[in-house]
């Protein structure tokens, strides 16, 4: 029987997360070139890392939903989910009767479509 020690699980989790962050960075560069263009690779990766954690605080954990959340951060500001200037997305994120995907659908339709002219490939 194969046993994976806890420290090995941490390494596996870090590898999977790192690969996901790389795919989100590629997605942002491809779909939001103006918004991501001024950021270096390290800075954009760090923002994606912080975005994953921020999305999780709202119960958003599916890959595509997290990528859209991070795109919102890039377009509206990293703290759009807590910034008083963006009360509407905060209200959407707080609605318990909406699934995380539905929340991001609403926010994407309202905020991200003007930035992107088309639907992107899922990172």
GROMACS elastic network, one bead per residue, 0.5 to 0.9 nm:
[ bonds ]
;  ai    aj funct       b0    kb
    4     7     6  0.82232   500
    4     8     6  0.61082   500
    4     9     6  0.66656   500
    5     8     6  0.51999   500
    5     9     6  0.64545   500
    5    10     6  0.89479   500
    6     9     6  0.50249   500
    6    10     6  0.64396   500
    6    11     6  0.88938   500
    7    10     6  0.51224   500
    7    11     6  0.65540   500
    7    12     6  0.88373   500
    8    11     6  0.51163   500
    8    12     6  0.62766   500
    8    13     6  0.86411   500
    9    13     6  0.60601   500
    9    14     6  0.85230   500
   10    13     6  0.51015   500
   10    14     6  0.61438   500
   10    15     6  0.86378   500
   11    14     6  0.50924   500
   11    15     6  0.61997   500
   11    16     6  0.87193   500
   12    15     6  0.51196   500
   12    16     6  0.62744   500
   12    17     6  0.85700   500
   13    16     6  0.52195   500
   13    17     6  0.60501   500
   13    18     6  0.84486   500
   14    17     6  0.50780   500
   14    18     6  0.59209   500
   14    19     6  0.85623   500
   15    18     6  0.50891   500
   15    19     6  0.62566   500
   15    20     6  0.86558   500
   16    19     6  0.52200   500
   16    20     6  0.62722   500
   16    21     6  0.87132   500
   17    20     6  0.50190   500
   17    21     6  0.61198   500
   17    22     6  0.86100   500
   17    49     6  0.86608   500
   18    21     6  0.50808   500
   18    22     6  0.62481   500
   18    23     6  0.87412   500
   18    49     6  0.88445   500
   19    22     6  0.51170   500
   19    23     6  0.63967   500
   19    24     6  0.88026   500
   20    23     6  0.50835   500
   20    24     6  0.62608   500
   20    25     6  0.86668   500
   20    63     6  0.81175   500
   20   123     6  0.76267   500
   21    24     6  0.50493   500
   21    25     6  0.61719   500
   21    26     6  0.86809   500
   21    45     6  0.64499   500
   21    46     6  0.89004   500
   21    48     6  0.62418   500
   21    49     6  0.67679   500
   21    52     6  0.86844   500
   22    25     6  0.51327   500
   22    26     6  0.63323   500
   22    27     6  0.86562   500
   22    45     6  0.73170   500
   22    48     6  0.89140   500
   22   123     6  0.89811   500
   23    26     6  0.51197   500
   23    27     6  0.61626   500
   23    28     6  0.86799   500
   23   123     6  0.52788   500
   24    28     6  0.61182   500
   24    29     6  0.85509   500
   24    45     6  0.84024   500
   24    48     6  0.70979   500
   24    66     6  0.89856   500
   24    67     6  0.60993   500
   24    70     6  0.82852   500
   24    71     6  0.89413   500
   24   122     6  0.89798   500
   24   123     6  0.57429   500
   25    28     6  0.51283   500
   25    29     6  0.61343   500
   25    30     6  0.85641   500
   25    36     6  0.87739   500
   25    41     6  0.80308   500
   25    44     6  0.66833   500
   25    45     6  0.64389   500
   25    48     6  0.72358   500
   25   123     6  0.88611   500
   26    29     6  0.51370   500
   26    30     6  0.60970   500
   26    31     6  0.85048   500
   26   123     6  0.78901   500
   27    30     6  0.51907   500
   27    31     6  0.59117   500
   27    32     6  0.79214   500
   27    67     6  0.81186   500
   27    71     6  0.89849   500
   27   120     6  0.77470   500
   27   121     6  0.77660   500
   27   122     6  0.79091   500
   27   123     6  0.60599   500
   28    31     6  0.52783   500
   28    32     6  0.52275   500
   28    33     6  0.69426   500
   28    35     6  0.82827   500
   28    36     6  0.64427   500
   28    44     6  0.88418   500
   28    67     6  0.84802   500
   28    70     6  0.86035   500
   28    71     6  0.67544   500
   28    74     6  0.84983   500
   29    32     6  0.56221   500
   29    34     6  0.83537   500
   29    35     6  0.83239   500
   29    36     6  0.58138   500
   29    37     6  0.71085   500
   30    33     6  0.59153   500
   30    36     6  0.89749   500
   30   120     6  0.85605   500
   31    34     6  0.89393   500
   31   115     6  0.85485   500
   31   116     6  0.63855   500
   31   117     6  0.86538   500
   31   118     6  0.84929   500
   31   119     6  0.87373   500
   31   120     6  0.66973   500
   32    35     6  0.54169   500
   32    36     6  0.60104   500
   32    37     6  0.80842   500
   32    71     6  0.79620   500
   32    74     6  0.85491   500
   32    75     6  0.84005   500
   32   115     6  0.70878   500
   32   116     6  0.67786   500
   33    36     6  0.52266   500
   33    37     6  0.53453   500
   33    38     6  0.88453   500
   34    37     6  0.51669   500
   34    38     6  0.74506   500
   35    38     6  0.69356   500
   35    39     6  0.82393   500
   35    74     6  0.64789   500
   35    75     6  0.64439   500
   35   115     6  0.88887   500
   36    39     6  0.55628   500
   36    40     6  0.83348   500
   36    44     6  0.73679   500
   36    74     6  0.72237   500
   36    75     6  0.89070   500
   37    40     6  0.77069   500
   39    42     6  0.81054   500
   39    43     6  0.59443   500
   39    44     6  0.58542   500
   40    43     6  0.52545   500
   40    44     6  0.61272   500
   40    45     6  0.85532   500
   41    44     6  0.52513   500
   41    45     6  0.60993   500
   41    46     6  0.85665   500
   42    45     6  0.51522   500
   42    46     6  0.61366   500
   42    47     6  0.86435   500
   43    46     6  0.50819   500
   43    47     6  0.62088   500
   43    48     6  0.86421   500
   44    47     6  0.50404   500
   44    48     6  0.61765   500
   44    49     6  0.86271   500
   45    48     6  0.50205   500
   45    49     6  0.61879   500
   45    50     6  0.86908   500
   46    49     6  0.50245   500
   46    50     6  0.62628   500
   46    51     6  0.84814   500
   47    50     6  0.51048   500
   47    51     6  0.59838   500
   47    52     6  0.86737   500
   47    70     6  0.79115   500
   47    73     6  0.85257   500
   47    74     6  0.83903   500
   47    78     6  0.77919   500
   48    52     6  0.62316   500
   48    53     6  0.88021   500
   48    67     6  0.83877   500
   48    70     6  0.62477   500
   48    71     6  0.89449   500
   49    52     6  0.53018   500
   49    53     6  0.67125   500
   49    54     6  0.88545   500
   50    53     6  0.52432   500
   50    54     6  0.61813   500
   50    55     6  0.86174   500
   50    70     6  0.86904   500
   50    78     6  0.87619   500
   51    55     6  0.59321   500
   51    56     6  0.84185   500
   51    66     6  0.75485   500
   51    67     6  0.84648   500
   51    69     6  0.71171   500
   51    70     6  0.52523   500
   51    71     6  0.89606   500
   51    73     6  0.73704   500
   51    78     6  0.77435   500
   52    55     6  0.52502   500
   52    56     6  0.62357   500
   52    57     6  0.88524   500
   52    60     6  0.85153   500
   52    61     6  0.78018   500
   52    66     6  0.62487   500
   52    67     6  0.81852   500
   52    69     6  0.82652   500
   52    70     6  0.73389   500
   53    56     6  0.51315   500
   53    57     6  0.64935   500
   54    57     6  0.52123   500
   54    58     6  0.70047   500
   54    60     6  0.86002   500
   54    69     6  0.86603   500
   54    70     6  0.88367   500
   54    79     6  0.87854   500
   54    81     6  0.84276   500
   55    58     6  0.53244   500
   55    59     6  0.65587   500
   55    61     6  0.67898   500
   55    65     6  0.84500   500
   55    66     6  0.60632   500
   55    69     6  0.64519   500
   55    70     6  0.78993   500
   56    61     6  0.56046   500
   56    66     6  0.81232   500
   57    60     6  0.72871   500
   58    61     6  0.86207   500
   58    93     6  0.66989   500
   58    94     6  0.78627   500
   58   100     6  0.78892   500
   59    99     6  0.88952   500
   59   100     6  0.64818   500
   60    63     6  0.86725   500
   60    65     6  0.64226   500
   60    66     6  0.61555   500
   60    69     6  0.82930   500
   60    99     6  0.87930   500
   60   100     6  0.52948   500
   60   101     6  0.75680   500
   60   103     6  0.89801   500
   60   104     6  0.85945   500
   61    64     6  0.85410   500
   61    65     6  0.68903   500
   61    66     6  0.60084   500
   61   100     6  0.79915   500
   62    65     6  0.53489   500
   62    66     6  0.60556   500
   62    67     6  0.86161   500
   62   100     6  0.82714   500
   62   101     6  0.79048   500
   63    66     6  0.52416   500
   63    67     6  0.62131   500
   63    68     6  0.87647   500
   63   122     6  0.81261   500
   63   123     6  0.73204   500
   64    67     6  0.50936   500
   64    68     6  0.63165   500
   64    69     6  0.86646   500
   64   101     6  0.84984   500
   64   122     6  0.59539   500
   64   123     6  0.66885   500
   65    68     6  0.51324   500
   65    69     6  0.61833   500
   65    70     6  0.86963   500
   65   100     6  0.73201   500
   65   101     6  0.59395   500
   65   103     6  0.88744   500
   65   104     6  0.61589   500
   65   105     6  0.83850   500
   66    70     6  0.61991   500
   66    71     6  0.85604   500
   66   104     6  0.86449   500
   67    70     6  0.51334   500
   67    71     6  0.61871   500
   67    72     6  0.86967   500
   67   122     6  0.82276   500
   67   123     6  0.71685   500
   68    72     6  0.62328   500
   68    73     6  0.86683   500
   68   104     6  0.68815   500
   68   105     6  0.88247   500
   68   107     6  0.88860   500
   68   108     6  0.71043   500
   68   112     6  0.83092   500
   69    72     6  0.50888   500
   69    73     6  0.64115   500
   69    74     6  0.88219   500
   69   104     6  0.70001   500
   69   107     6  0.87067   500
   69   108     6  0.85002   500
   70    74     6  0.63088   500
   70    75     6  0.87313   500
   70    78     6  0.80455   500
   71    74     6  0.50210   500
   71    75     6  0.62352   500
   71    76     6  0.84507   500
   71   112     6  0.76370   500
   72    75     6  0.50903   500
   72    76     6  0.56364   500
   72    77     6  0.73297   500
   72    78     6  0.78598   500
   72    80     6  0.74780   500
   72   107     6  0.82644   500
   72   108     6  0.77530   500
   72   111     6  0.74039   500
   72   112     6  0.66687   500
   73    76     6  0.53578   500
   73    79     6  0.66159   500
   73    80     6  0.61585   500
   73    81     6  0.82492   500
   74    77     6  0.56636   500
   74    78     6  0.62435   500
   75    78     6  0.82653   500
   75   111     6  0.83731   500
   75   112     6  0.75969   500
   75   115     6  0.76636   500
   76    79     6  0.80086   500
   76    80     6  0.58757   500
   76    86     6  0.82994   500
   76   111     6  0.82600   500
   77    80     6  0.53501   500
   77    81     6  0.88784   500
   77    83     6  0.85049   500
   78    81     6  0.79948   500
   78    83     6  0.89734   500
   79    82     6  0.54424   500
   79    83     6  0.56567   500
   80    83     6  0.50536   500
   80    84     6  0.80788   500
   80    85     6  0.77780   500
   80    86     6  0.59077   500
   80    87     6  0.85694   500
   80    89     6  0.76676   500
   80    90     6  0.77905   500
   81    84     6  0.85616   500
   81    86     6  0.71819   500
   81    87     6  0.81679   500
   81    89     6  0.66209   500
   81    90     6  0.53326   500
   81    93     6  0.77371   500
   82    85     6  0.86483   500
   82    86     6  0.76001   500
   82    87     6  0.80909   500
   82    90     6  0.66881   500
   83    86     6  0.56965   500
   83    87     6  0.73139   500
   83    90     6  0.83115   500
   84    87     6  0.54737   500
   84    90     6  0.84915   500
   85    88     6  0.87446   500
   86    89     6  0.60531   500
   86    90     6  0.66791   500
   87    90     6  0.51272   500
   87    91     6  0.61979   500
   87    92     6  0.87955   500
   88    91     6  0.51027   500
   88    92     6  0.63769   500
   88    93     6  0.87287   500
   88   107     6  0.86646   500
   89    93     6  0.60898   500
   89    94     6  0.85523   500
   89   103     6  0.85584   500
   89   106     6  0.85283   500
   89   107     6  0.61709   500
   89   111     6  0.89101   500
   90    93     6  0.50835   500
   90    94     6  0.61967   500
   90    95     6  0.89037   500
   91    94     6  0.51404   500
   91    95     6  0.65443   500
   92    95     6  0.54412   500
   92    96     6  0.89192   500
   92    98     6  0.81736   500
   92   103     6  0.60007   500
   92   104     6  0.85481   500
   92   106     6  0.76834   500
   92   107     6  0.75165   500
   93    96     6  0.80509   500
   93    98     6  0.83668   500
   93   100     6  0.79415   500
   93   103     6  0.60656   500
   93   104     6  0.81682   500
   93   107     6  0.87611   500
   94    98     6  0.87620   500
   94   103     6  0.89647   500
   95    98     6  0.58244   500
   95    99     6  0.86673   500
   95   103     6  0.80818   500
   96    99     6  0.75742   500
   98   101     6  0.79882   500
   98   102     6  0.58787   500
   98   103     6  0.60747   500
   99   102     6  0.51492   500
   99   103     6  0.62465   500
   99   104     6  0.87431   500
  100   103     6  0.51036   500
  100   104     6  0.63604   500
  100   105     6  0.86361   500
  101   104     6  0.51781   500
  101   105     6  0.60842   500
  101   106     6  0.87468   500
  102   106     6  0.62695   500
  102   107     6  0.86297   500
  103   106     6  0.53420   500
  103   107     6  0.63157   500
  103   108     6  0.85205   500
  104   107     6  0.50012   500
  104   108     6  0.57400   500
  104   109     6  0.83449   500
  105   108     6  0.51425   500
  105   109     6  0.61071   500
  105   110     6  0.86256   500
  106   109     6  0.52870   500
  106   110     6  0.62947   500
  106   111     6  0.85610   500
  107   110     6  0.51998   500
  107   111     6  0.57945   500
  107   112     6  0.73233   500
  108   111     6  0.52936   500
  108   113     6  0.63439   500
  109   112     6  0.61966   500
  109   113     6  0.56887   500
  109   114     6  0.85385   500
  110   113     6  0.68419   500
  110   114     6  0.81061   500
  111   114     6  0.65543   500
  111   115     6  0.76487   500
  112   115     6  0.52616   500
  112   116     6  0.63009   500
  113   116     6  0.50601   500
  113   117     6  0.63828   500
  113   118     6  0.74957   500
  113   119     6  0.83626   500
  114   117     6  0.67565   500
  116   119     6  0.73541   500
  116   120     6  0.83785   500
  120   123     6  0.85282   500
